[in-house]
Amino acid sequence: MYNSENREKILTCAENLFRKYGTRSISMDDIAHHLNMSKKTIYESFADKNEIVYHIITVLRKRLEGLVDATLDKPANPVERLIKIFICITSMTRETSPSLIYDLQKYHEDGWQILQEFRDNFLTGKIKDIVMAGIKKHYFNSTLDEFLCYFFLEVVPVV
């Protein structure tokens, strides 16, 4: 049986370490050392590092979705909305090491898949809705709909 308070501390510490150094260079020993707890305590809450990564990425996705939704709740024209999404996502990724992206792609397929689904489904849907509204309101040329969506997705880093 795990202690939920320890579990939250582990996830918070691991997220900070992973964002700074990537997952590959951080061991369970490193996490335990930063928290001044034993590895046994960590293993009482999580089966392995993959489980920690999966939980962190799942929470990160929900946090990103919440931030995007909160950003879009405020009335603005379509151009401002696209800019706000860009600022929102880039502010979340500013402190993320490229090592984390690489490590997710190479060693944590489930976590990487969660972020890809966020980008390909959630974010693409939001951007398409904004672009279509922008076309209706004549902010964008109708020939730009698909191009603008894909361009924006290529420019916006995810994580």
N, C-alpha and C positions, 0 to 999 in steps of 0.2 A: 504494500500500500504506500502510495507516495504522499508527500506533504505538498499541498498546493502552493504554499508560500515559498518553499524551496524551488519548486518547479518554475514559478514566475521569475525568481532571482536568476535561475540558471538560464532561462530563455532570454532575459534582458542582457545578461553578461555575454552570453554566446552571440547574440545578435550584434552587440557592439564590437566584439572581437572579430567576428566573421566579416562585418562591413569594413573593418579597417585592414584586415590581413588576408581575407579569404578563408574558406573552410579547410582547405588542404593543410595549411600551415598551423592551424590551431588544433591541438589535441584535447582529449578529455582532461588530461593532466593540467593543461593550461587553463581551462575553464575552472577546474577545481582550485587551482592555485589562486586565480583572481578572486574567487569567492571565499577563500579561506575555509574550504570544506573538503571532505574526502571524495575520491572518485566513487566510492561505494554509495555515498549520499546521492550523487548524480545518477548512478545506475539504478537506484531505487525509484527514480522518477522517469528515467528514459532508458530504453533498451540499448541504444547506441547513438552515435553522432548523427546518423541519417535521420533518426526520429526527431532530434532537436532541429536539424535543418528544415525538415518538412513542416514542423510546427511554426518555426519562424517565418518561413515563406508563406504559409497559409495566413498567418496574422498580418504579414506585410501586404498581401494582396487585399485583404479586407480593409486595411488602413488606407491603401491607395484608392480603392473604390470609394470609401467614405470621403476622402479628401476631394476627389474629382466631383462626386455628387454635391458636396458642400460648396465647392467652387461654382458649380453650374446652377445652384439654387438661386444665386443672386442674379437679378435681371441685368442683361447686357446684350449688346449686339453680337452677331456671330463672330466677328473678327476678335473682339475682346474676349469672348468665351474660349476661342482657340488659344489665344495668348495666355489666358488664365490656366488652362489645362497644361500648357507647356511649362509655365512657371511652377505649377503645383508638382508635376512629375520631376522636373529637374531639381527642385529644392529637396526632394526626397532622395535623389540619387547623388547629390553633391558630395556626400561623405561616404560614398560606397566605392570601395577599391575595385579596379578592373579584375583583380584576382578573384573576387567573389563571383563575378559573372562567368569567368572562365571555369572556375571550380564547379559551379552549378551545372554548366553545360556538360562538363566532362565526367563529373563524379556523382552528381545528384540529379538524375534525370527527372524524378518526380517533382522536385522543387522547381527545376527549370521549366517543366511542362506547365506548372501552375502559373508562372509568370508569362509564359507564351500565351496561355489561354486568356489571361487578363488583357494582354496586348491585342491579341487577334479577335477576341470576342467583345469584351467589355469596352475597351478603349476605342476600338474600331467602330463599334456601334454608336458610341457617344459622338465621335468625330463625324461620322457620316450624317447623323441627325443634325449636327450643327451646320455642316456644309450644305445639306439640303435646305435647311431653314435660311441659310445665307443666300442660296440661289433664288429661293422664292422671294426674298426681300431685296434682291438685286445687289447684294454685297459681293457676290462671286458670279463669275461667268459660268453658265451651265456646262461648258465643255471641261471645266476643271474638277468636276465632282470626284471622280475616281482618282485622278492625279493628285489632287490636294490631300485627299485622305491618306494615300500611300506615302506621299512626300512627308506629311506630318508624322506618320508612324515611323518613318526611317530616321527622322531628326530627333524624335523624343526617345531618350534612353529609358529603359524600364529596369527598375530595382531601386 
